[in-house]
Amino acid sequence: MGITLQFTLAPVHAHLLLLGWASLALAGIVYHLYPAASGTRLARWHFWLHNAGLPVFMVGLGFLLAGNPAWTPVVATGATVVVVGLVLFCVNVLVIRPSA
């Protein structure tokens, strides 16, 4: 992007870094520090929803940013799946608070 000065897909790059790396790395650290939280059904749902929704979200966002508005429902679906996974993570860690 920097060499060609084509920043159309910069939002895809930013979302991949924040959702695909940073948030999952933080979740991994939390699950490592609180192993009881990592063994719950909510943790498994969080993992699978996040990792299933993120590629759908990123591919859809790429096509949407390239000028294909028909991909809006794909972006919305992928983003919603990721957000549901993140909400499950928050519920698992903050509300249920499994003992460490």
Residue pairs with C-beta under 8 A, 6 or more apart in sequence:
1 7
1 9
1 10
1 13
8 65
8 66
9 62
9 65
9 66
11 61
11 65
12 58
12 61
12 62
12 65
15 57
15 58
15 61
16 54
16 58
19 50
19 54
19 57
19 82
20 54
20 58
23 50
23 86
24 50
27 46
27 50
27 89
30 37
30 89
30 93
31 37
31 38
31 43
32 38
33 100
34 93
34 98
34 100
35 100
36 98
36 99
36 100
37 43
37 92
37 93
37 96
37 98
39 98
40 92
40 96
40 98
42 88
42 89
42 91
42 92
42 96
43 89
43 92
45 85
45 88
46 85
46 86
46 88
46 89
46 92
47 85
48 85
49 81
49 82
49 84
49 85
49 88
50 82
50 85
50 86
50 89
52 81
53 77
53 78
53 79
53 80
53 81
53 82
53 84
53 85
54 78
54 82
55 78
56 74
56 77
56 78
56 81
57 75
57 78
57 79
57 81
57 82
58 78
59 74
59 78
60 71
60 72
60 74
60 75
60 77
60 78
61 71
61 75
61 78
63 71
63 74
64 71
64 72
64 74
64 75
92 98
